[in-house]
């Protein structure tokens, strides 16, 4: 065979394979990857002859010189449909066993292997740390159940030590978990609250290139003075004192070099570990570890971007501080890895004199409650390390890496919650709480109201233990299946942290009494004739267009009712997505019925004896039966392809949300 003939034959074969792939995908009505469809057609083309030859030989010999017209057309149709059926079977089996995306491409495979090797080393290190501290059985879901306090304390201590040894990401994870009293027992909250991320500072030769790269030049050109010895160092960054050319004293916060790859790898491990524990352990499912891990990953990524902290600082500063001062960022010098802010002159808040403590605690509580309930932008981590006692005797609030934001509806519900607590109104507290958290469908509101009433009777009195109050409140929230949204969880986290700070500033500080005083002083005063008048005016302005149209619409309705023409039109499936969803279901049902009918008819015809002869060993009825059998297989394969693909193709349908 000469070269042009071979080339022509190759082109014809390629066109046949492409046509076969197109026909298979069109009949299945599901979009597959080009490579997968082409490979299925190639395999089908190679298997067509050896698979069809014994089938055709069983039908009997055909007179090639003078074949009957009807049987010839039937056999040709059977051959074509059978050849197309082969890649359809391959594609459906591949869809069921190897869904798209489950097998990576070559580049993804190389990156995946490299990532797996890197994670394996870190996994091994983390596993050794966990086993070293006695946590191995709990990672496998086989740890003993601890009902006594001493056992919980031992396990909490082991967890704290393991997280501390795990590095920056796991220290931050422990610190976040220490604020989730709604999820963890008190023993774990108390123990994890002792985690500290104070570490040795990075040497100046490693910090200087970061500053030069971010500031666009040498450090000595950007600053008139720069102290190379850091004021403080943490696991994420360190702080240096400096002075601008204008003479203003500033503080420069620098991200530790090389921290991003380590944190990214650890966050990936945390997510995978959370998914594994949630699928294999009961306690992991009860805590919702997947959602916790995702929220933690988002928070720590923001904390590693100092531009986010600068924006947070500007937002909190704009909201007003009352008796608390905030450092303002130097926006022109703030980048992803460098944060420059005005320096507050003072000393650690722990150095405050005992007689200053009560007033400082009141100022801090007033500031944070105002941020949460009125302004909507609040500092989410007010621990003593983020506070300074300034030279003028007031407080300074530092480190705005963790800032919460609340919309007006949540702030309004929280204000009503606090006012109802101040009045000791269980019904008002219940209504406000159910506006803050998603309302479950089967919640017993009467029982929740009684539980909150008992809670207020125990805790909403002066001098009660506020830490136990938070614990009991979270216990009620968990007992009634209420899930706290992330922004509200940040509020409780800030308040729980604030409670420890207030006690540190002023031992015996009455958090509950001062909060009730704030409610009476700042929230009740917002309900005045002027504010009510303003609210009513705004509502009327919004309703005015509707009110102007209302008389005409009422008149039309009354006229139609008077003359017996009053009708109501209800449109079912008005949403186009609903119509597509129902149409798809009907198509599947119809294809299933047609496939089953064709299969039953094929079996009946194949079992029918006699009939007009078509071939030597096959009657016309049997030949039709073979064709119907292939048609039934094609229809069933189309339904199976839609079923296997549907969980991924219709996740956005409203009924599945």
C-alpha positions in Angstrom: 0.0 0.0 0.0 1.5 3.3 -1.1 1.9 6.3 1.2 -1.1 8.4 -0.2 -3.4 5.5 0.3 -2.1 5.0 3.8 -2.6 8.7 4.5 -6.1 8.7 3.1 -7.0 5.6 5.1 -5.6 7.2 8.3 -7.6 10.4 7.7 -10.8 8.3 7.0 -10.2 6.3 10.2 -9.7 9.5 12.3 -12.9 10.9 10.9 -14.7 7.7 11.7 -13.4 7.8 15.3 -14.4 11.5 15.6 -17.9 10.8 14.2 -18.3 7.9 16.6 -17.3 10.1 19.6 -19.7 12.8 18.5 -22.6 10.4 18.0 -22.0 8.7 21.4 -21.8 12.1 23.3 -24.9 13.4 21.4 -26.9 10.3 22.3 -25.9 10.4 25.9 -26.7 14.2 26.0 -24.0 14.8 28.6 -20.8 16.8 27.9 -17.7 14.8 28.5 -14.1 15.8 28.2 -12.7 15.7 24.7 -9.8 13.4 25.6 -12.1 11.0 27.5 -14.7 10.9 24.6 -11.9 10.4 21.9 -10.3 7.6 23.9 -13.7 5.9 24.3 -14.4 6.1 20.6 -10.8 4.8 19.8 -11.3 1.8 22.1 -14.8 1.2 20.5 -13.4 1.3 17.0 -10.7 -1.2 17.9 -13.2 -3.5 19.6 -16.0 -3.2 17.0 -14.9 -6.0 14.7 -14.0 -8.7 17.3 -17.1 -8.0 19.2 -19.6 -7.8 16.3 -18.2 -10.7 14.3 -19.5 -13.6 16.5 -22.9 -11.7 16.9 -23.3 -11.4 13.2 -22.2 -15.0 12.5 -24.9 -16.2 14.8 -27.6 -14.5 12.6 -26.7 -16.8 9.7 -25.0 -16.3 6.4 -26.0 -13.5 4.0 -26.2 -13.8 0.2 -23.7 -11.1 -0.6 -24.6 -11.0 -4.3 -28.4 -10.7 -3.9 -29.2 -9.8 -0.2 -32.8 -9.1 0.7 -33.5 -5.4 1.0 -35.3 -5.3 4.4 -32.9 -7.7 6.3 -29.9 -5.8 4.8 -31.2 -2.5 6.1 -31.9 -4.1 9.5 -28.5 -5.7 9.8 -26.8 -2.4 8.7 -28.9 -0.5 11.3 -27.9 -3.1 14.0 -24.2 -2.8 13.1 -24.2 1.0 13.3 -26.1 1.1 16.6 -24.0 -1.6 18.1 -20.8 0.3 17.1 -22.1 3.5 18.7 -23.3 1.5 21.7 -19.7 0.5 22.6 -18.3 4.0 23.4 -21.5 4.9 25.2 -21.0 1.9 27.5 -17.4 2.9 28.1 -18.3 6.5 28.8 -21.1 5.6 31.3 -18.9 3.1 33.1 -16.1 5.7 33.2 -18.6 8.3 34.5 -19.6 6.0 37.3 -16.2 4.7 38.3 -13.9 7.6 37.4 -15.9 10.9 37.6 -14.4 14.0 35.8 -11.8 15.7 38.0 -11.0 12.5 40.0 -8.0 11.7 37.8 -5.7 14.7 37.5 -3.9 15.7 34.2 -0.2 15.3 33.7 0.7 18.7 35.1 -1.7 18.4 38.0 -0.3 14.9 38.7 3.2 16.2 38.9 2.2 19.0 41.2 0.0 16.6 43.3 2.9 14.2 43.8 5.2 17.0 44.8 2.6 18.3 47.2 1.9 14.9 48.6 5.6 14.3 49.3 5.8 17.7 51.0 2.6 17.1 53.0 3.8 13.6 53.9 6.8 15.0 55.6 4.7 17.4 57.6 2.1 14.8 58.3 4.8 12.6 59.7 6.0 15.4 61.9 2.5 16.2 63.2 1.8 12.6 63.8 4.9 12.2 65.8 4.0 15.2 67.9 0.4 13.9 68.5 1.7 10.4 69.5 4.3 12.0 71.7 1.6 13.8 73.7 -0.8 10.8 73.7 -3.3 12.0 71.1 -2.8 9.2 68.6 -6.0 7.2 69.6 -8.2 10.3 69.3 -7.0 11.0 65.8 -8.1 7.5 64.8 -11.5 8.0 66.5 -10.7 5.3 69.1 -9.9 7.5 72.1 -11.6 6.7 75.4 -14.6 8.8 76.4 -13.8 11.1 79.3 -16.6 11.9 81.7 -14.5 13.0 84.7 -12.9 16.4 85.0 -9.4 15.2 85.7 -9.4 13.1 82.5 -10.6 16.1 80.4 -7.9 18.3 82.0 -5.2 15.8 81.1 -6.4 15.6 77.5 -6.7 19.4 77.2 -3.2 19.8 78.5 -1.9 17.2 76.0 -3.7 19.0 73.2 -2.3 22.4 74.2 1.3 21.1 74.3 0.9 19.4 70.9 -0.5 22.5 69.3 2.3 24.6 70.9 4.9 22.3 69.4 3.2 22.2 66.0 4.1 25.8 65.1 2.4 29.1 64.2 -0.7 27.7 62.4 -1.6 25.3 65.1 -0.9 27.8 67.9 -3.3 30.2 66.1 -5.8 27.3 65.8 -5.7 26.6 69.5 -6.1 30.3 70.3 -9.2 30.5 68.1 -10.6 27.3 69.7 -10.0 28.7 73.1 -12.7 31.3 72.4 -15.4 28.8 71.3 -17.1 28.1 74.5 -20.1 27.0 72.5 -18.1 24.1 71.1 -15.6 23.0 73.6 -15.8 22.0 77.3 -14.6 24.6 79.8 -11.5 22.5 80.6 -10.3 22.8 77.0 -11.2 26.5 76.7 -9.2 27.2 79.9 -6.2 25.2 78.9 -6.0 26.4 75.2 -6.3 30.0 76.5 -2.8 29.6 77.8 -1.3 29.3 74.4 1.2 32.0 73.6 2.9 32.8 70.3 5.8 34.8 71.6 9.0 33.5 69.8 12.5 34.7 69.3 12.7 37.5 66.7 14.0 37.0 63.2 17.6 38.3 62.7 17.9 41.7 61.0 19.6 40.4 57.8 16.3 38.4 57.2 14.0 41.3 57.9 15.9 44.1 56.0 15.3 42.6 52.5 11.5 42.3 53.2 11.4 46.0 54.2 13.5 47.1 51.2 11.3 45.2 48.8 8.0 46.4 50.2 9.0 50.0 50.7 10.8 50.3 47.3 14.2 51.3 48.6 16.6 51.0 51.5 15.3 51.3 55.0 17.5 54.4 55.8 15.9 56.2 52.9 12.3 55.5 54.0 12.9 56.4 57.7 14.9 59.0 59.4 15.6 56.5 62.2 14.9 52.8 62.5 15.6 50.6 65.6 16.9 47.3 64.4 16.1 45.6 67.7 12.4 44.7 67.7 10.1 45.9 70.4 8.2 42.6 70.3 8.1 39.4 68.3 5.4 36.9 67.6 5.0 33.9 65.4 3.6 35.9 62.5 5.6 39.1 62.6 7.7 41.4 64.7 7.5 45.1 65.6 10.2 47.8 65.3 10.3 51.4 66.4 11.1 54.0 63.8 10.8 57.8 63.1 9.7 59.3 59.8 11.5 62.2 58.1 8.7 64.4 59.3 9.8 63.7 62.9 6.7 61.6 63.7 7.3 58.4 65.8 5.9 55.2 64.2 5.8 51.5 64.7 6.7 49.2 61.8 5.2 45.7 61.8 7.0 43.3 59.5 5.8 39.8 58.4 8.2 37.1 59.1 10.1 36.0 55.9 9.2 32.6 54.6 6.0 32.2 56.7 3.5 32.0 53.8 4.7 28.6 52.4 4.7 27.1 55.9 1.2 28.5 56.8 -0.3 27.5 53.4 1.0 23.9 53.8 -0.3 23.8 57.4 -3.7 25.2 56.4 -4.1 22.5 53.8 -3.2 19.9 56.4 -5.7 21.4 58.9 -8.5 21.3 56.2 -7.7 17.7 55.3 -7.4 16.7 58.9 -10.7 18.3 59.8 -12.4 16.6 56.9 -11.0 13.2 58.0 -12.0 13.7 61.6 -15.5 14.8 60.7 -16.1 11.8 58.5 -14.5 9.2 61.0 -15.4 10.5 64.5 -18.6 11.4 66.2 -17.1 14.3 68.1 -15.8 15.7 64.8 -19.2 15.6 63.2 -20.8 17.2 66.3 -18.3 20.1 66.2 -18.6 20.7 62.4 -14.9 20.6 61.9 -15.0 21.3 58.2 -16.7 24.7 58.7 -14.4 25.5 61.6 -11.3 24.8 59.5 -12.6 26.9 56.6 -13.4 29.8 58.9 -10.0 29.5 60.5 -8.2 29.4 57.2 -10.0 32.6 56.0 -9.1 34.4 59.3 -5.4 33.5 59.3 -5.0 34.4 55.6 -6.4 37.8 56.4 -4.1 38.1 59.4 -1.1 37.5 57.1 -2.1 40.4 54.8 -1.3 43.6 56.6 -3.3 45.6 54.1 -6.4 44.0 55.7 -5.2 45.0 59.2 -4.6 48.6 58.0 -8.1 48.8 56.6 -9.5 47.3 59.8 -7.6 49.9 61.8 -8.9 52.8 59.7 -12.5 51.4 60.0 -12.4 51.1 63.8 -10.7 54.5 64.2 -13.5 56.1 62.1 -16.1 54.6 64.3 -14.9 56.6 67.3 -13.1 55.4 70.4 -14.7 57.1 73.4 -12.1 56.8 76.2 -9.8 54.5 74.1 -7.2 55.6 71.6 -6.2 53.7 68.4 -3.0 54.0 66.3 -3.7 55.4 62.9 -2.0 53.7 59.9 0.3 55.5 57.5 -1.6 54.3 54.4 1.1 55.3 51.9 3.6 53.0 53.6 1.3 50.0 54.3 1.8 46.9 52.1 1.0 43.2 52.2 4.0 42.4 54.4 4.7 45.8 56.1 2.4 47.9 58.3 3.4 51.3 59.4 1.3 53.1 62.1 1.6 56.0 64.5 3.2 55.0 67.7 1.3 55.3 71.0 3.4 56.3 73.9 2.8 54.4 77.1 3.5 51.1 78.9 1.8 47.7 79.3 -1.7 47.9 80.7 -0.7 45.4 83.4 1.5 48.2 84.9 -1.6 50.2 85.8 -2.1 51.2 89.4 -4.9 49.3 91.3 -6.9 52.5 91.7 -6.9 53.0 87.9 -8.2 49.5 87.2 -12.0 50.1 87.6 -12.1 53.2 85.4 -10.0 51.6 82.7 -12.2 48.5 82.7 -15.3 50.6 82.4 -13.8 52.6 79.5 -12.8 49.4 77.7 -16.2 47.8 78.2 -18.0 50.9 77.0 -15.7 51.2 74.0 -16.2 47.6 72.8 -20.0 47.5 73.5 -20.3 50.7 71.5 -18.3 49.2 68.6 -20.5 46.1 68.6 -23.9 47.4 69.2 -23.8 50.9 67.6 -20.9 51.2 65.2 -20.9 47.7 63.8 -17.0 47.5 63.5 -15.3 46.0 66.6 -11.9 44.7 67.8 -12.3 41.0 68.0 -9.3 40.2 70.2 -9.1 42.6 73.2 -6.7 40.6 75.4 -4.2 42.4 77.7 -1.3 42.1 75.2 -3.3 44.3 72.7 -3.8 47.1 75.3 -1.5 49.9 76.5 -1.8 52.4 79.3 -0.9 55.7 77.6 1.0 58.5 79.2 -2.2 60.5 79.7 -3.8 57.7 81.7 -6.1 56.4 79.1 -6.2 53.1 77.2 -4.7 52.4 73.8 -5.9 49.5 71.7 -3.5 47.7 69.4 -3.3 44.8 66.8 -6.3 45.0 64.4 -5.6 41.7 62.6 -8.9 40.4 64.0 -11.8 42.8 63.4 -15.5 41.9 63.2 -18.3 43.5 61.2 -22.0 43.4 61.9 -24.8 44.6 59.6 -27.6 46.8 60.9 -30.1 43.9 61.3 -27.7 41.9 63.5 -26.8 45.0 65.6 -30.5 45.7 66.1 -31.2 42.2 67.2 -28.2 42.3 69.6 -29.4 45.6 71.1 -32.9 44.1 71.7 -31.2 41.0 73.2 -29.3 43.2 75.7 -32.2 45.4 76.5 -34.4 42.3 77.1 -31.7 40.9 79.4 -31.6 44.2 81.2 -35.4 44.0 81.7 -35.2 40.2 82.5 -37.7 39.5 79.8 -37.5 35.9 78.6 -39.8 36.3 75.7 -37.9 39.3 74.4 -34.5 37.5 74.9 -35.9 34.5 73.0 -37.2 36.5 70.0 -33.9 38.5 69.8 -31.8 35.4 70.0 -33.8 33.7 67.2 -33.2 36.8 65.0 -29.4 36.5 65.6 -29.0 32.8 64.9 -30.6 30.7 62.1 -34.0 29.4 63.3 -34.3 25.6 63.2 -37.6 24.2 61.8 -38.4 22.0 64.8 -37.3 24.2 67.7 -39.4 24.2 70.9 -39.6 28.0 71.5 -41.6 27.6 74.8 -38.8 25.3 76.2 -36.1 27.7 75.0 -37.9 30.6 76.6 -38.1 28.7 79.9 -34.4 27.8 79.7 -33.4 31.5 79.0 -35.6 32.6 81.9 -33.8 30.2 84.2 -30.5 31.4 82.8 -31.3 35.0 83.6 -32.6 34.2 87.0 -29.2 32.6 87.8 -26.9 35.1 86.1 -28.4 38.5 85.5 -27.7 39.9 88.9 -24.8 41.9 90.2 -21.7 40.1 91.3 -22.3 36.8 89.4 -19.6 34.9 87.6 -19.6 36.2 84.1 -17.3 33.5 82.8 -19.8 30.8 83.9 -22.6 33.0 82.3 -21.0 32.6 78.9 -20.5 28.9 79.4 -24.2 28.4 80.4 -25.4 30.5 77.5 -23.4 28.5 74.9 -24.7 25.3 76.6 -28.3 26.5 75.9 -27.5 27.4 72.3 -26.0 23.9 71.7 -28.8 22.1 73.5 -31.5 23.6 71.2 -29.6 23.0 68.0 -28.9 26.7 67.3 -25.9 27.3 65.1 -24.1 30.6 65.7 -23.1 32.5 62.5 -19.4 33.4 62.2 -19.9 37.1 62.7 -21.9 36.5 65.9 -19.4 33.9 67.1 -16.8 36.7 66.7 -18.9 38.9 69.0 -19.0 36.1 71.7 -15.3 35.5 71.2 -14.5 39.2 71.7 -16.7 39.3 74.8 -15.2 36.2 76.3 -11.7 37.6 75.8 -12.8 40.9 77.1 -14.2 39.3 80.3 -10.7 37.9 81.2 -9.1 41.3 80.4 -11.5 43.2 82.6 -10.9 40.9 85.5 -7.2 41.3 84.9 -7.6 45.1 85.0 -10.0 45.2 87.9 -10.4 42.0 90.0 -14.0 41.6 90.9 -15.2 43.8 88.1 -19.0 43.5 87.6 -19.3 42.8 83.9 -23.0 42.1 84.1 -23.9 45.1 86.1 -21.8 47.4 83.9 -23.3 46.0 80.7 -26.8 46.5 82.1 -25.8 50.1 82.9 -24.5 50.6 79.3 -27.8 49.3 78.0 -29.8 51.7 80.1 -27.4 54.6 79.4 -26.7 54.2 75.6 -29.4 52.0 74.1 -32.5 53.2 75.9 -31.5 56.8 75.1 -31.7 55.9 71.4 -35.4 55.3 71.8 -36.6 58.9 72.1 -39.4 60.8 70.4 -36.9 62.2 67.9 -35.5 58.8 66.9 -39.0 57.3 66.8 -40.2 60.2 64.6 -37.2 59.8 62.3 -37.8 56.0 62.0 -41.5 56.5 61.2 -40.7 59.2 58.6 -38.2 56.9 56.9 -40.7 54.1 56.8 -43.4 56.4 55.4 -41.2 57.7 52.7 -40.4 54.1 51.7 -44.1 53.2 51.7 -45.4 56.4 50.0 -45.3 55.1 46.4 -47.3 51.9 47.4 -49.8 54.0 49.4 -50.4 56.3 46.4 -51.3 53.2 44.3 -53.3 51.4 47.0 -56.7 53.2 46.6 -56.8 52.5 42.8 -56.0 48.9 43.4 -58.6 48.5 46.1 -61.2 50.2 43.9 -60.4 47.8 41.0 -60.7 44.7 43.3 -64.0 45.9 44.8 -65.4 46.6 41.3 -64.3 43.2 40.0 -65.9 41.5 43.0 -69.1 43.5 42.6 -69.5 42.4 39.0 -68.5 38.8 39.5 -65.2 39.1 37.6 -62.9 38.7 40.6 -60.3 35.9 39.8 -57.0 34.8 41.1 -54.1 33.6 39.0 -51.5 31.3 40.6 -48.4 30.5 38.5 -46.8 27.2 39.3 -43.1 26.8 38.6 -42.7 30.4 37.8 -38.9 30.2 38.2 -37.1 29.1 35.1 -34.7 26.9 37.1 -37.7 25.0 38.6 -39.1 24.4 35.1 -35.8 23.1 33.9 -35.5 20.8 36.9 -39.0 19.3 36.5 -38.5 19.0 32.7 -35.3 17.1 33.3 -37.0 14.7 35.7 -39.8 14.2 33.2 -37.3 13.5 30.4 -35.6 10.9 32.6 -38.9 9.2 33.4 -39.9 9.2 29.7 -36.6 7.8 28.6 -36.8 5.1 31.3 -40.3 4.1 30.2 -39.3 4.0 26.5 -36.2 2.0 27.2 -38.1 -0.5 29.4 -40.8 -0.8 26.7 -38.3 -1.4 24.0 -36.5 -4.0 26.1 -39.7 -5.9 26.8 -40.8 -5.8 23.2 -37.3 -7.0 22.2 -37.5 -10.0 24.6 -41.0 -10.9 23.3 -39.9 -10.7 19.6 -36.7 -12.7 20.3 -38.7 -15.4 22.0 -41.3 -15.6 19.2 -41.0 -18.7 17.1 -41.7 -18.6 13.4 -42.2 -15.4 11.4 -41.0 -14.4 7.9 -37.4 -15.6 7.4 -34.8 -12.8 7.1 -31.6 -14.8 7.2 -30.7 -18.5 7.4 -30.9 -18.7 11.2 -32.9 -15.5 12.0 -36.5 -14.5 11.4 -37.6 -11.0 10.7 -39.2 -10.8 14.2 -35.8 -11.7 15.8 -33.9 -9.2 13.7 -36.3 -6.5 14.8 -35.9 -7.7 18.4 -32.1 -7.4 18.2 -32.5 -3.8 17.0 -35.0 -3.0 19.7 -32.7 -4.5 22.3 -29.9 -2.1 21.2 -32.3 0.8 21.2 -33.3 0.0 24.7 -29.7 -0.2 25.8 -29.0 3.2 24.3 -32.0 4.8 26.1 -31.0 3.2 29.4 -27.4 4.3 29.0 -28.6 7.9 28.4 -30.6 7.8 31.7 -27.7 6.3 33.6 -25.3 9.0 32.2 -27.7 11.8 33.5 -28.1 10.1 36.9 -24.3 9.7 37.4 -23.7 13.3 36.3 -26.7 15.0 38.0 -25.2 15.4 41.6 -22.6 17.6 40.0 -24.7 19.4 37.4 -27.6 20.5 39.5 -26.1 21.5 42.8 -27.3 25.0 42.3 -31.0 24.1 42.1 -33.0 25.8 44.8 -34.5 22.5 46.0 -31.1 21.2 46.8 -29.8 24.1 48.8 
